Amino acid sequence: MAALAALPVAAADPGCVDGDVWMVSTRRLPGICGIPVRADFEVERRLDGRWVPADLTELLAEPERPLVFFIHGNRYETSDAKVQGVALARRLGSQSSFTAPPRTIIFSWPSQQQGRLIASSRDTYRRSYSDGHYLARLLGDVNPEQPVAIIGYSFGSTIAVGAIEDLVEAQHDPARGVAPWVGRPGRTHLVLVAPAIRADSLAPRGRFASAAAGIDRLTLVINTRDLALRMFPHLEPHMGTDALGAVGMPRRWLPGGVEFAATDAAGIVGRKHAFPLYLESASLASRIASGAVGGLADE
């Protein structure tokens, strides 16, 4: 499972413009089994190269601005998540010309290694399900007309898909206190990069089958040579299921109206498992950025 760890992240270039970047953290929150009524997220905003305290009211105060959520993978500290989120925001900025530029929100969750690697990876994988509920709480407070893109990397894909599944299932349950998600006026784009999630997750009877009804576009970037993803079956040894990021999925699992594009990054990234490698490739970074913000809102 060592390959499911993150590679060191290069420092951000101080000469580049960061864009509108925020962080919402669940690192101090407990594990949960459903959408919470409320969550005491830690919120920060990047201003003039520094991270300063902020709150959700500020974060959600501009409903005309597209929101792009970035969810990191396994074995990332807060500082790693911030650097990668800033790097992603720059890529997004170079790919779009919105009247109101996208707001990049780093969803920082407790994925840091604790103890032995394999055991720690299993614990982190289990924890990702809890953080899907937290993300659902956050997304449930977004204005229905606000365009949303979610980019999930590795274990972050479980959080991304789990959150959308929660919102779809809460559609007819006012007690959950979230805005209706299916059929919302704002578009929802989902980008999964090297997803360390069950390969059958979005199948008609898959764990997150309902999530397909809550998106307008799915962009899938897999890596059939990724050594870490080949170890995914060890996370659920009683299931022995491959990772979606290792084998991909057929278009027929999605509703007819959902746009779908899939790319195999094996020839570019090779056997390594690290999000920075995807951003360093011009073609892959463009695919991720265009999948997220291309056509997300009026430009």
KAGIZI-V716238 format. One line per field, one symbol per residue. ss: DSSP state (A for helix, B for strand, O for the rest). psi: psi as a letter, one per 40 degrees, with the letter a starting at -180 (. if undefined). burial: + if it has 24 or more other C-alpha atoms within 12 Angstrom, else -. A space follows every 50 residues. Layout:
ss = ???
psi = ???
burial = ???
//
This chain:
ss = OAAAOOOOOOOOOOOOOOOBBBBBBOOOOOOOOOOOOOOOOBBBBBBOOB BBBOOAAAAOOOOOOOBBBBBOOOOOOAAAAAAAAAAAAAAAAAAOOOOO OOBBBBBBOOOOOOOOAAAAAAAAAAAAAAAAAAAAAAAOOOOOOOOBBB BBBOOAAAAAAAAAAAAAAAAAOAAAOOOOOOOOOOOBBBBBBOOOOBOO OOOOOOOOAAAAAAOOBBBBBBOOOOAAAAOAAAAAOOOOOOBAAAAOOO AAAOOOOOBBBBBBOAAAAOOOOOAAAAAAOAAAAAAAAAAAAOOOOOO
psi = edeeiiiihiiiheeihdaghihhiedeiiiieihidihgihhiihhfei hiiaiddddeegeehihhhhhiaifhiddddddddddddddddeeifidh iihhhhhhigeihhaiddddddddddddddeddddddddeeihdehihih hhhbdddddddddddddddedfgdddfiihdheidiihhhhhhfhgihde deidfidfddddeeidhhhhhiheehddddeddedgdedfhiidedeaii deeiidehihhihhededdaeighddddddhdddddddddddehedih.
burial = ++++++--+--------++++++++++---+--+++--+-++++++---- -----+--++--++++++++++++++++++++++++++++++++++---- +++++++++++++----+-+++++++++++++++++++++++++++++++ +++++++++++++++++++++----+++++++-+-+++++++++++++++ ++-----++++++++++++++++++++++++++++-----+++++++++- --++----++++++++-++--++++++++----++++++++++++++--
//
